[in-house]
């Protein structure tokens, strides 16, 4: 089955600094080589490298940079035939500052224009499979069906009825009650530690069982950086430990986790196995510079995991 990834692809411009300047302050940065990234595109590349059938959808302008971004996806085995174009929107760029083993990301605002899916794209999405995306993107989805317009949460519900299971990457943003029409029925909702606390106001995974059941969510995952990740389906709690590695660049670690998890679930792996594999893939990725550090075959991830376990 083909997994669809709907989200961002961008040129990541890297800088290092000794510290993050305060308000009305100044600081010096060192420029590093730019890399092609974008959170959802990174996850799509990881999924394709692991062997998954992968399609990517985003809305870009028609500039040479956009052509470079889509060509890179194609070269990484990601299908781009459903991509959308609007010449009026800004260039897709992220400014990434590496400071004290962490990163600060500033994204160029590209607007919230509707993303009109072609009939062929809607037909493809109406087939069983997985959809990896963000709230920012699904709020913008529209498609014409005859004389009617199917859009936003209603479009997502339509896809779910056709067997397309959603995996949401909520990252640091969390969610609000207004987001629940989109999240209801999701196969997986992924938060990091900041996003989880933003959404629930606490750090206790055991307290959200009612929320999971009320909204018919399959699994909630909280990634915890070097401490690994935990997952909860309202009854069973799973934990996967992280790996003590020398961190080179954490950019793309969460994307690697999400792409690997999507691949595992598409392969029919148990959630416990998927969680463990995805943590290994993400841990390996932070030992490599660049947003696509997680790109690897399943054999490479398994070999790396075995080597770490044998130490």
LINHUZI-V136538 format. One line per field, one symbol per residue. ss: DSSP state (~ for helix, > for strand, _ for the rest). phi: phi as a letter, one per 40 degrees, with the letter a starting at -180 (. if undefined). burial: + if it has 9 or more other ideal C-beta (glycine too) atoms within 8 Angstrom, else -. A space follows every 10 residues. Layout:
# LINHUZI-V136538
ss = ???
phi = ???
burial = ???
This chain:
# LINHUZI-V136538
ss = _>>>>>___> >>>>>>____ _________> >___>>>_~~ ~~~~~~~~~_ __>>>>>_>> ___~~~~~~~ ~~~~~___>_ ___>>_____ __>>>>>>>_ _>>>>>>___ ____>>>_~~ ~~~~~___>> >>>_~~~~__ >>>>>__>>> >~~~~~~~~~ ~__>>>>>>> >_____~~~~ ~~~____>>> >>~~~~~~~~ ____~~~~~~ ~~~~____>> >>>_~~~_>> >>____>>>> __________ __~~~~~~~~ ~~~~~~____ ~~~~~~~~~~ ~~~~~_____ _______~~~ ~~~~~~~~~~ _
phi = .cccbbibba ccccabacac cccgbbabbb cbdcbcahdc cdccccdccc hccbbbbabb cbcdcccccc cccdccgbcb cbcbbbcccc ccabbbbcbf gbbbbbbccb gbcdbcccdc cdcccccdib bbabcdcccb cbacbgcbbb afcccccccc ccgcccbbcc fccgabdccc dccdgccabb bccccccccb gabcdccbdc ccccbfccab bbcbfccgab babgbbbbbb ccbcbccbac dgccccdccc cccdcccgcc cccccccccc cccccccbch cbcccacccc cccccccccc c
burial = -+++++++++ +++++++--- ------+--- -+--++++++ ++++++++++ -+-+++++++ +---++++++ -+++-+-+++ -+++++--+- +++++++++- --+-+-++-- ----+-+--- ++-++++-++ +++++-++++ ++++-----+ ++--++++++ -+-+++++++ +--++---++ -+++++++++ +++-++++++ ----+--++- ++--+-+-++ +++++--+++ +++----+-+ -++-+-+-++ ++++++++++ ++++++--+- +-++++++++ ++++++++-+ ++++-+-+-- ++-++--+-- -
